[in-house]
Amino acid sequence: MPVTPRVSSDSLKSGVLLYELEDLGAGADVEDRPVFVAHRDLEFTKLRIVGHDDAAGIDDDNTSVWVFKAVTGAVPVILATVTFDADNAFPDAGEVFNVPVNPSVINNFLRVPEGSLITLSITNGDNANLPACLIQAEYIVDEDL
């Protein structure tokens, strides 16, 4: 659910998308779940995950792979991906994890056209048990576009 944008200049407005993901039991996956529809042409500037509790069972054999996509036409665009494993831990309760932006995106901004559907897919290993968590995406809108 988007939050009313804050004015940061005459033509730029910023906003925050908040999405609550339910507790996923061990091995449970999410496939192309819609989490947001772009109401205007947007530039996503940050993606974050905040754990509500501690994850369990995530290791090199039981990873948790997250993929954020923008679906505008027939070919979705990957906005960001992250793999949680033994070396890249899922955030503990109350901790913030900054999701790395797709390196092919210019200037580290995720440009998304109006009407695009933002989806989330999560593929978990058999023992990867994710807690409920908050997904936060910050964006800007240029009113002059």
Stockholm file with secondary structure:
# STOCKHOLM 1.0

chainA/1-145         MPVTPRVSSDSLKSGVLLYELEDLGAGADVEDRPVFVAHRDLEFTKLRIVGHDDAAGIDDDNTSVWVFKAVTGAVPVILATVTFDADNAFPDAGEVFNVPVNPSVINNFLRVPEGSLITLSITNGDNANLPACLIQAEYIVDEDL
#=GR chainA/1-145 SS CBCCCEECSSSEEEEEEEEEECCBCTTCCEEEEEEEECSSCEEEEEEEEEESSCCBSCSSSSCEEEEEEEESSSSCEEEEEEEESSSSCCCCBTCEEECCBCTTSGGGCEEECTTCEEEEEEEECTTCBBCCEEEEEEEEEETTC
#=GC SS_cons         CBCCCEECSSSEEEEEEEEEECCBCTTCCEEEEEEEECSSCEEEEEEEEEESSCCBSCSSSSCEEEEEEEESSSSCEEEEEEEESSSSCCCCBTCEEECCBCTTSGGGCEEECTTCEEEEEEEECTTCBBCCEEEEEEEEEETTC
//
